[in-house]
Amino acid sequence: MSAIPKVAAVTGGSAGIGRAICEDLLAQGYEVVSLALRPCDIDHPKLHSIEVDLMDRAATARAVRDLVQRFDVTTVVHNAGVIRPALIADVKLGDLDALVGLHLACAIQLVQAALPAMRARRFGRVVLLSSRAALGAASRTVYSATKAALLGMARTWALELAGDGITVNVVAPGPIRTAMFYELIPPGSEKERRLEASVPVKRLGEVADVARAVRFFADPANSYVTGQVLYVCGGTSVGSLTL
C-alpha cells in the first residue's frame, strides 16, 4: 500500500487558532494549505496559501476546486469563523445567513471537494472547529446556533464516512487568547480578569492548546475515534462561564 500523503487544508489559517494549527501540522511533517482572506505568514517550504473570502459561496467553490486540483488533500480542518455578537432583540438575520455560509456551507463545500480523493485512498481526517458557546452564551445567538450545528454535521458525517476510513471529529474551544477574543474583551480589563477567574483551571486558553487537540484528531494512528467533540475550554463546558 502506498504511503498516505499528509496534506492538510486549514481554513482561516492566516491568524489566531488557524495559524497555530498550520504551524503545528507543519511541525508534524504535513504539507499545509491555508484558505483565508490573507496569506499565512509562516515561512515554510510546505506551507501554501489560497486567498479567498469564505463567506462568498462562489469564490469558495472556485478555491476548493483549485485546492483539490493542486493538492491531494487527506486532512480537512475547518477553523474559519466570526462571532457577530448581539442580544436576541438586536439579532440581524443577515448575520445568521453570513454565519451559516461561513461555518456550515463552507465546511460542506470543502469536505465534498476532498471526499473523492479520501474515498479513493480509504483514508481521511475531518476536524471541525466549534466552540464552547455551542452550549449557550449570552449575545451569541447566531454564533452559538451555527457552531452547535457543526456538532450534528460531524456526527452525521462520522456515521456516513466511517466505512471509507474517514474520521470526523470536533474541537470546541473555550475562551482563547486571540485577536478576535480581544476585539470583544479589552486586554488587561476587569472583564478579562473576571472571565479568567470564572474558568475552572483559572487561566485563559492559548492557541497552542487548541492546535494540540486538532493534531490528535488529525493523526492517522487515531482511526478508532470518530463523531466526538473535545472541549478545549479549561472546564467551562462543565462549569459556569461569566462573560
N, C-alpha and C positions, 0 to 999 in steps of 0.2 A: 504494500500500500504506500502510495506516495505521501510525503510529509504534508501536513496541513499548513497552508500559509497563514502566518499570524498577521493578518491585516485588519485593522480596526477603523471604522468610521465613527467619528465623535462629533455630534452636533454641539454648537456653542463652545468650540474648543479654543477660542481666542482669549478667554479671560476666566477668572474665578475658578469654580469647580471644574469646568470643562478643560481649562488649560492644565490644571493639576492632573486630571485623568490622562490627557495626552502625554504629559511628562512621565507619569508613572508607567504607562503602557510602553512607551519608548524604552524605558529602562528595563522592561521585561523582554525586549527584543522584537516588539511589534513594529510593523510599518503602520503609521497612523495618518489618517486623512481627517483634517478638521473642516467642518462645514459651518461657516459663521459669517456674520456681516463683514468682519475684518480678518485678515490673515493672522494665523497664530505666529507669535514672535519667537517661538522656540527654535534655536539654531541646531538643527539635527538633520543628517542626510536622509533619514527615514520619515521625516515629517513633511506632509504636503497640505496645502490649503486650497479649499474651494470657497470662493466668496459668494454668498447667496443670502438673500432675505428669506428666511424660512417661514415667514408669515405670508409670503407670496406663493400661493399654491403652484402656479405655472412655473415660476422661477425655481421652486423646489423640485418640481418634476424634471426640469432640464438638468439641474445639478445632480440629482441622483442617477439620471441616465449617464451623465458624464462620469460619475463616480464608478459605476459598475462596468463601464466600458474600459476604464483605465486601470482598475484595481480589482483583484479577486478577494472581495470582502468576505471575511468569515465571522467578524465580530461587529455588532452594531451597538453603539452606546448613545442613546437619545437623552441628552442632557439639557439642551437649549430650553430656556423658559423665561417668562416675565411674570410679574405679580399683578399689576393693575389693582391696587387696594381700593376698597370703597365699602362703606356700610351699606346694608341692603337698600336703604331708602335712596341711595345715590348710585347704585349699580347701573352701568350702561350696557345694553345688550350688544353694542358694538364691541365692547371689551370681551364679552363672552364669546362672540364669533371669532375674535382675534386669537384668544387662548385655546379655543377648540382647534383652530387651524395649526397653531404652533405646537401645542402639547400632544394633540391626538392625531390630526390628519398627517402631520409631518412624520410621526412615528410609523403610521401605516404606509405612507409612500416609501419611506426608507427601507422598511422590512420587506415590502413587496418587491422592491428592486433587487435586494440582496438575496431573496429567497431561492431563485433558481440555482444559483451557484452553491448555496449552502446545501440544498437538497441533493445536488449532483455529487457533492463530497460526503453527504450524510454527516455533516458536522456544521454547527453554527452556535453562536452565543449572542443573545439579545439581552441588553441591560437597559431598563428604562429608569430614568431619574424622576421619582415622585417627590413627596415632601411629607414631613410630619404634619403639615397643615391639612393633609387629606383627612385627618381625623377631626378637623374643625379648628377654626381660628377666626376670631373677630376681624372683620373688614376684609376677609379673603373669599368672598362668595365664588367668584369666577375662578380664582386660582385653586381653591380647595376642591371645587367641583371637577375641574379638569385633571388635577393631579390625582384625585380619587379614581377617576375613570381609567387612569393608566393601570391601576391595580386589577380592575376587571379585564382589561385588554390583555394584560400579561398572563393572567390565569387561563384565559381562553386560548391564547396562542400556545401556552405551555402544553395544554392538552392536545391541540391540533398538531403540534410540531415535534412532540416527544419521539414519535416513531421514526422521524428523519434525523435523529441525533442532534436536534437543535434545542437548547435550553433557553428559557425566557424567565428572567427574574427582575426584581425591582429593588432599587436602593432609594430610601426615603430619608433625606437629611433633615435634621432639625436646624436650629439657628447656627449658621456657619459664617465665619468672618469672611465676607466678600465685599466687593464694591457695591453690589446690589443690596446687600444687607445694610451697609452704611448709608445708602441713599434714603433708607426708611428710618434708621435709628442712628442718630449722630454719635460718632466715636467719642468715647470718654464721657458720655452724657449720663445723667441719673437713670434714664430709661435703659441704657445699656447695662448699668450696674444692677438694676432690678431684675432685668432679664437673666443675666448671668447667675444671680442668686437663686432664681427660680428653677434653674436646671439642676436636676438631682446630683450630677457629678461636679457641679459648681464651677463649670467653665463653659465657654462657647466653643463650638467646633471649629476645626481648621479644615481647609480644603483637602489636605493630605488624608484626613480621617475618611473622607468620602471616597477618595481615589483608591484607597486600600480595599474598601468594600467592593468597588467595581472590579478591581483586579481579581478578587476571589471568584465572583460570578463569571468573569471572562476566561478564567483559567481552563484550558482544555481538559485538565485532570478532574474537574468538578462536574462530571456528567450525570451525577445522581441527585443533583439539586436543581429543581425547576418549579416554576409557579410560586416562588417565595418572595416575601417582602422583608428586607432588612432595614430597620430604622437605625440610622446613624445620628442619634439625637440626644445623647447624654442622659437618656432615661425619660425624656419628656413625653414619649408616647405612652408611658405607663403612669406618669405623674402629671402635675399641673404645670402650665406654662403661662407666665404673665407677660404680655407684650406691653 
